[in-house]
Amino acid sequence: MTAQNNVLELKFNKIASVFKDYPFLAEERHECAADRADVNFIFEQLNKVPDVIKRIILNKAFKLKARRERNLYILNTTKMIVGLLPEKLRHSLTVDDEEIRVIAQDCADRCRRMALHHNVNGNFRNEESAYNEEFRNVTKRLDPLTDICESNASEILRILTDYAETFRIKAVITSGKGVTELGTIKRMCDLGWWNRRLRKIFNQAYEQAAIELNLVQKYKQIYASDLTVKKRKQQKTRNEQMLSSMTVINDIGQQYSLKELSDLNVSNPTVRKAELMVRMRGFEELSKSHNHQGVFITITCPSKYHAAFAKSGQRNPKYEGFTPYQANQYLCKVWSRIRAELDRKGIKPYGFRVAEPQHDGTPHWHMLLFVEKHHIELLQSIIRHYALEEDGDEKGAQENRCDFKLIDPKKGSATGYIAKYVSKNIDGEGLDKGVYGEDPITAAQRVDAWSSCWCIRQFQQIGGASVSVWRELRRLKQKLALNSVVEKARVAADESKWDDFINAMGGVFSRRKDQPLKLAYDASFNSETGECKLGHYDGNIIQTIKGIYYQGQMILTRFFSWRLERANVVCDNLEFCK
């Protein structure tokens, strides 16, 4: 019995930081065997979840007077939370980034062993006996897979795909975009491929656990959990350190850090925000010149996608466990149906869409669209129909699921109307307070963590010309002795006049394929050997943007090839052009 008590004592010391707020538990462990077994059960269950969640479960559990109810709550809650992970990872909810990397390495090694040891009958040799450190070093490179898997790639791909699906990971689709079966096999044998996907699985599982426990809401941790926000900050810090430690040098000896170049493009929140506002203002100016009507639209998800009530913060009994990603996919599906119907009716809206979280992390969409005035009523009717197609008869759906506000230029600018949503979702600058009264700077950081965790695209242009062509033209500072269309587009881009740029590209209703300027791509070459650079996985020739095409003629906008240096080691695998 003494040994058993010692083991229990060690366990309590290990989780003292969590249990110190529950002194009655410490008292119970010195009582009868039943009490010790009860406390041991609590430890065994809560040890499966992170400390933050341990505290939440304990707080709620000990509000229940009966021991049986308390233990059932702890059992069922931890089971629900751990169940958010694939079965093979349910012992690992508390892992950190380094432990995730270890798991990813094991998965990549296992896939490599399955690929290298698969024989013609579809069986496997004894993996464990064949796998040792020497074997690992020999097969560390991806090259051996090329010769071994070519004759049996389809069968090996099927086996590896089945293995990846046990982790709820879908293999890369091989149809289109130059992705080959062999390239997909190489991906699933690569540490980086697994590491990225497993990190996403763990991050989303923890965030969904916080949502299930009603931790993510305006009275506690608005938009995203504190841990997710902390991880996002750490990730951005690591990225900045990496960018600062790497240098690129061009053909004529110019040298910059990647951080310096990153600050010049839309990776910089200030630049991103400025460009978005320029484009929105351009759309508004176009609408005025064409006498089009602007409308601000808000579309929200049905009640079953919302975890908590907006007013009280209490858990919504209709919530069915959908993640913010699934809720955003619902909105994408609704918009695809709306877009298809608008196309059938000959209605061509243009403008912007902003996806942002409500207080509990559930996304909703704001859209600033411009259309011909005689189409405005039909546009509203179509959007309302598809927005209410699912659960449209539930309470409050007619009033809250879809909202329209016509833009009156006499009362204010359409761009000014949406500016606060742009600022809230980028940096929070220029706002006095958030929607729920929160600090706007802090809110923007939490929204950024939310979008990163759930892989939700915050801004999307609807209609108009290619912004990539616009960005390429802005690289050209000298007047072009070419067709007036090209020079007109270049001047418009250089002077940040989005409306003039769209007119130069054929007008606001011009289809992308009919627009005169398109991106020009060319093969990348190794500066030392002169050979074409090939993709790491699929072996395809790497194509990079070199300029723009006009009537079959290439106009260069990137004149230099760049090489990457880090820690005094030259790496020619990455090409940057300026």
N, C-alpha and C positions, 0 to 999 in steps of 0.2 A: 504493500500500500504506500510505503514511503517513496518508492521509485515512481509510482503513478502520480503522487502529489508533486514530486519534483518536476516531472514532465509537464504537468498542468501549470506549475509556477513559471516554467520557462516560456510556455505559450502566452501566459498573461503578461510577462515582461516584454515579449515581442510586440504585443499590440497595446502596450500601456498608453500610448498617445491617443488611442481611440477610446479605450475603456475607462480612462481616468475620470471622465465626466459621469461615470455610472458606478459610484462606490458600493451600491448594494450588490452589484455583481461580484465585486471583490470580496464582500462579506459572504456571499452565497458559496463561494468556492471552498470556504473553510467549514461548511456545514456538512450535512449528510451526503452519502454517495449519490443520491438522486439529484441534489443541488449541483454537485460537481459535474454530473453527467449532463445536466441541463446547460450549464455554462460552457461545457466542452462542445455541446451541439451548436450553441450560438457561435462559438469561435470557428468551428469547422465550416459553418455556412458562410459567415461573413468574411472569412479569409479568401473567398473567391472573388471579392469585389474590391475596388479601390477604397482608400480611407474615407474620402469625402462621402461616398455612397454608404459606407458602414455607419457613419454618424446619422445619416438621414433615416436609414432603416431602423436603427436603435431608437431614435427619437419617437418614431411612429409606433414601433413595437411596444415600448414600455408605457404607452398611453392605454394599452389594452390590459385590463386587470387580470384576466385568466391566463395562466401560464400556457395552456394548450393553444389558445387563440394567438398569443404572442409568438409562440414557436412556429405555428402554421403560417403566420404572416411572414416571418423571417424566411422560412423554407420556400414559400411560394414566390416571394419577391426576389430572392437571390436566384431561384430557378428561372424566373422570367428574365432577369437581367443577363445572366450567363447564357441564356438561350438566344440572345441577340447575336451571338457569335456562332460561326459554323461549329459543328460537333468536335472537330479535330482541334479547335482552338479554345474550347470552353474552360480549360484550365489556366488560361493565359490573359484574362482580362486586365490584370494589374501590371502587365509588362511595360517596360520603357522602350525607347527607340533602339538601344543597343540589343536588347533581348529580341525585339522584332527582327532585327538584322540577322541574329543567330537562327531564328526560325526560318527566315527567308533563305539563308544559306543552306539549311537542311533540305528545304523544298526543292531548291535549284539542283542540289547534288542528287537528290532522289530522282528527279526527272532525267538528269543526265545518265544515271545508272540504268534507268528503265530504257532509255533510248539506246545506249551503247550495248546493253546485254540482251536486247530483244532479238530472238532468232526467227527464222522463217515460219515456224509453227505458231508464232504468237505467244510463246512461253518466255519465261525469264529464268536466267541462271540464278544460282544462289547469290543474291545481292551482297549480303553481309560478309560472306567469306571472300568474295572477290574484291570488296571495297576496302582499301586500306589507304594509308597516307600516300604511298607511292602511286597508287592508281589515281588518287585525287589530283596529284600534281601533273600526271601525264595527261589527264582528261580535262584539266582546268580550262584550256582554250576551247573555243567553239569549233575550230577547224575540223577535228576528227568527225564531228557529226555530219559534215558535208558528204564525205565518202560513205559513211556507214548507213545513213538514213535515206539516201537518194532512192534506193531500190524498194524501200518499204516505208516511205514517208507517210502515206495515208493511214496505215495501221498504227504506226508509232504516234502520229498526231491524235488519233482517236483515243489511244490509251492515256496520253498525257492530258488531253482535254478532260477525260473522265476524272483524272486525278485532281486537276485544278478545280473542277466543279464541286469536289468534296469540301473545298474552302469557299464555295460560292463565288468563284472567280471564273469569268468567261474568257475563253481563249480569243485571240485576235481573229477576226473574220478574214479568211483568205481570199475572198472574192473581191476583185477591184483594188485600186490604189497600189498595185505592184506588190502586194503581200503574198508570199509564197508559203507552201506547206512547210518547206525546210526552214524558212525564216520564222514561222510560228513556233516550230520545235525549238529553234535556237533561243527564242524569247523565253520560253518556259524552262530553259536550262540556264537562264541568266539570273544572277543574284539581284541586279538592279530592278528587273521586271517584277520579281516576286516582292522585293522590299517595298516598292511603291504601292502595290496592290494590298499587301498585308497592312501597311501603315494606314491606308484608307479604311480598311475593314475595322481595325481597332479604334481609330478615331471616331468613326461613325457609330460604332457600337456603344462607346462610352457616352457620346452625345445623345444618342437615342435613349440610353438608360437614364440620363439626367432629365430628359423630356418625360419619360414614363413615370418618374418619381415627382413630377410637377416642380422640378427645380428651375426649369427655364420658363420664366414668366416675369412680368414687369415688377412684381413685388419681391423677387428674389434675384435671379440672374437673367436679365433681359436679353433677348435675341439668341444668345449662346451661353453655354456654361462657362464658368471661370476657368476651368482647366483647358477647355478648347481655346479660349482667348489667350491663355498663357502659352500654350503650345504654338499658336500662330505667331505670337511675338518672338518666341525663341527661333522659329523657322525663319522669319524675316531677318533676324539678327545673324543667323548662320549664313543666309544668302548674301547679305551685305558684306560679311567678312570674306566669303568666298570670292565675290566679285572684286573686292578691293585687293585681294591677293593675286589676282590674275591680270596679266597685261597683254595687249594686242599691239603688234607692230605691222605697219604696212610696207609696201614695196619701196617707198622713198624714205623710210626710217622714222615716220611719225609714230609716236608711242602714247598709248592711253591705257588707263585701267578700265576694266569692264564696268566698274561702278560709275566712272565718268561718262561712259557711253550710255549706260542704262538711265542715267539722270536726264539724258537729252531726249528720250523717247517716251512713249505712253506708259512705260513701266513706272515712271515718276508720276505720283498722284496729281501733282500740280499741272503737269503737262496734259495728262489724261483728262482732267476736269476742264481745262481751257479748250481742248480740242472738241470735247462733247458740246460745250456751250456754243462754240463757233458753228458747229454743224446744226445744232438746234436753231440758232438764230438764222442761219441760212435757209432752213426749211420754212421758217416763219416769213422771211422776206419773200420767198417764192410764193407762198400762199397769198400774200397781199397783192403781189403783181398779177396773180392769176384769179384773184377774187374767190379763193377757196375758203371753206369753213374749217376752223380748227375745233377739235373736241378732245377733252381730257377724259379718259376712260379708266375705271378701276374694276378689276375682276378678282374676286376672291374664291377660295375653295369651299366646298360643302362643309357642313359642321363636323362630319366624321374625320376630317383631316386636322382639326384644331384640338390641341391637347388641353388648353385651359381657356376659361372665360376671360374676356377682355376687361370687364369691370371689376370682378372680384378676385381674379387670379385662381379661383378654385378649378379643380380638374373637371373637364367636360365629360359627362357620362356617355355622350355619343361618340367619343373619340375611339377609333378602331386601330390605333397603333401605327398609322402611316408615318413614314419619315418625311422630313421636309423635301428630300430629293424626290420621293414618290409624289408628294403634293405638287412639286414643280413640274413633274412629268405629266400630271393631270392637266395643268394649265397649258403645257406645250401641246398636248393632244387637242384641247379645246381650241387653241389658236390655229392649229393646222386645219381643223374643220372650218373655222371661220374664214381663214385665208382661201381655202378651196371654194367656198360658197361665194365669197367676194369676187374671185376670179371668174366664176361662172356668170356672175351678174355684171361683169365688166367694170367693177369698182376697183380703183387702184389707189389705196391710201398710202401716204408717206409720212414719216415721222420717226419717233423713237419709242422703245419699250424699256421700262425699268422694273426689274424684279427686286423686291426687298422683303425682309421678314416682318411679320407681325410680332407682338411681344413674346409669343411662345415659340417663335422660330418657324411658324407656318408661312410660306411665301404667298405674296399676292402681287399682282402686276398693275403698274400704272402705264398707260400709253397716251402719248400726245400725238394724235393723228390729224392730218389735213386731207380733205376730200372736196370734190366739187359739191357745191351747195345743194344741188338737186338730188344728191346721193346720201345726204346726211341721215335722213329718216330711215332709209333702207339699211344703211350701215348699222345704226343703233338696233334695228329690229333683228338683224342677223346675229349680231354679237350677243344680244340678250337671249335669243333662242338657244344658242349653243352653250352659253354660260349657265343656263338654268336647265339644260337637258338632263343632268344628273342630279337627283334629289331636289328638283326645283319646287316641289310642293311642301318642303319642310318649313317650319316656322321661321320667319325672317328672311327667307331666301329672296323673295321679290324685292325687298327693301335694301338688302345688304350685299347680295352676291354680285351685282353689276350696277355701276353708277356712271352717269354721263354728265359732263359739264361743258356746255358750249362756250367757246372762247369769244369774248366780246372785246375787240381791240380798243374800244373806247374806255373800258374799265381797267385794262392792263395788258401787259405783254404775255403771250403764250410761253415764251422762253422763261420769263420771270416766274411763271406759274410752276414750271417743272424744275426750276433751278434748285429749290430746296431739297427735292428728292435726289438730285444728282449730288449735291453737297453732302447730304446725310449718308449716302452710300459710298463716298470716297474719302473725305477728310473732315467733314463737319464744320469747316471754316465758314464764317459768315452767318451762322445760325445762333440764335439766343438760347434755344432749348430744343430737345427732340420732341417727337410726337407724344410721348408719354411723360414729358417733363424732365427727361434725363439729360445729362451733359452731352452736347452734340459731338464733341471730340471723342469722348469715351464710346459713345454710341456708334460712331463710324468705325472704330477699332473692333467693336463686337460684331458689327455687320460684316466687316471684312473677314473675320474669323468664321462666321456663319457661312458665307459664300464659299470660302476655301474648303471648309469641312464637307459641305454637301455638294460641291462641284456645280454650283449654280451660277450661270452667266448673268451678271447684273444688268448690263446694258446691251441693247441690240438695235441697230438701225433697221428701219422698215422702208423699203423702196429707196429711190435715189441712186447715186453713182457710187462707184467703188472707192472706199476710203484709202485702200492700198495704193491705187493709182495717184490719188491726191497726195499721199505721203511721199511717193517717189518724185513727183513733180516739184515738191517743195525742196528737194535736194538741188535742183537746178537754179542757180542764181543768175546765169547769163542768158541774154535774149537768144532765142532760137531762130535761126534763119530758115524757118520751115513754114508749113501751111499755117494759116491764121488760126485754125481750130486748135492746134497744139499750143501755139503761143498764147492764145486766149485762156486756155486751161491752165497753162503754167503761171501766168500772171495772176489768175484768180486764186490758185493755190498759194502762191507766194504772198499775196496780200490778204490771205485768210478770208476770202469771199466765197463761201460754200455755195451760195445761190448762183453766182456767176460760173462757178466750176460745173455745176449740174447743167446749166444752160449750154455750156461749151461741150458737154458730153451727150447732148441730144435732147435735153429737157427732162423734166421731172418724171414723165411717163415713159421714157425710153427704156427698153429692156436691156439687160446687161449685155446680151450677145450682140445687140445693135449699136452699142456705144463705141465711139471711134478709137478710144485709147484702152489698151489692155496691158496687163503685166507681161514682161518678157523674161523668160527663164533661160538659163544656159547651164551646161555641165560645169561642175567644180573640178579643178585640177590640183594635183600635188605640185607645189612650187619647185620641189627638188627633182622629181622624176618626170614630171610632165604628164603623168598618167591621170586618167579620170578617177575621181574618188567614188568609191562604192559604198552603199549602205551597209551598216554593220551586220544586220540580220539577213536581209533579202538579197544583197549583192547588186541592187539596182544602182544605176548611175545617179549620183546626187545632183539634183537640179536646184539652183539658187536664183533669186531675183537679181537681174542685171540691169533692168531698165523698163521701158515701156515700148509697146508696138503701136505704130500708126501706119495703116495701109501696107502692112508687110515689112515695114522698115523699123529696125530697132534703134531706139534712142537711149543711149547709155546714161544711167543715173548713178551707177556705182563703178568707180574707176580703179579702185585698188583692191588687191587681194591682201588679206590679213592672216597673220599666224599668231597662235596663242602661246604665251609663255607663262610658266608657273614654277616657282622655286628653282629658277635657273635651268629649267628643262623646257626645250622647245617642243611644242606639240602642233603638228600640221594637220590634225584630224578635223579641226574646226576652222571654218573660213568666215571671216567677217568682211563685209564690203561697205564702203562709205561713198 
